[in-house]
Amino acid sequence: MSRMTAYRTAALAATAVAPLLLWASAPAQAHGAPTNPVSRVYACSPDGGRAGTAACAAAIAANGTSFAAWDNLRVANVNGRDRRTIPDGELCSGGLPAYKGLDLARADWPSTALRPGAALTMTYVSTIPHTGTFKLFLTKPGYDPTQPLTWSDLPEKPFAQVTDPALTDGAYRIRATLPADRTGRQVLYVIWQNSSTPDTYYSCADVVFPAAKKESTPKTPTPTPSPTPTRTAQARTSKSPTPSAEPRTSAPSSSAPAPDTTPVAATDSAGSGPSAPLLAGGAAAVLALTGGTALVLHRRRG
């Protein structure tokens, strides 16, 4: 082989390999994730604006890297075998080591407030359109956010399922009605199984429903205490005569003679002198005697 031929062969080989090397060094094409309700992967990404929260900081530290590829959490060739492919405790990461920080069992993930039984419009941003089916699950009543998320925490069937929704302004908008029996902190788990690619996407979005209302126990009426007698009333009570233990005598009958009501002279308790009627009688007697004496003297002189 001449030197010219060898050179041409090497040049052709380099030309053929160059595109392959360029493809291999290029970043993987991304696809999408929920932004409302906000998913963990998007909230903790540089685009989500919540990377500085305690939960996101812990997730990034567990990962060892940021969630810049927030729209690339996908697993190939699952083909609907989600529960057999994705291990318990790794549902939010899809079992991918690059996203393992999303599986941390915490009760302080960035969340979205929802109301039970209300209409939901989930916004799922997509950088590359695909056909496929979205399945929405909500953790069962009594879910504990401080424990790793497992398949047993999710119902067997999704509460909403939508196939091939329209991509509008860079996002899929999935409309559904939320279950009416959820309270407190829950996880909205979304599975997007592509039909145009062999990939399935997984995401966890933390949501909070109003807390359950406690049944009020009827209060037992408190008896009103008797009023404390005032000092005046107490004094009156203390001065009241003690009722005699002797039997009461019956009142005289109407047939009995009426009592004598003629005034009787009375003396004072010491018996020192006559009463007023007696003094008046004495004075009258003195006047009578004086008058009689004067009459006799007058007759004698005449």
WOVEN-V465232 format. One record per helix or strand. SS is the DSSP state (H for helix, E for strand). FROM is the first residue (numbers start at 0). LEN is the number of residues. Records with the same first field share a line. If there is no record, write none. Layout:
BEGIN
SS->FROM-LEN, FROM-LEN
END
This chain:
BEGIN
H->2-23, 39-4, 53-10, 81-4, 96-7, 150-3, 230-9, 275-26
E->31-5, 37-2, 73-3, 110-3, 118-8, 131-8, 153-1, 159-4, 166-2, 170-7, 183-11, 198-11
END
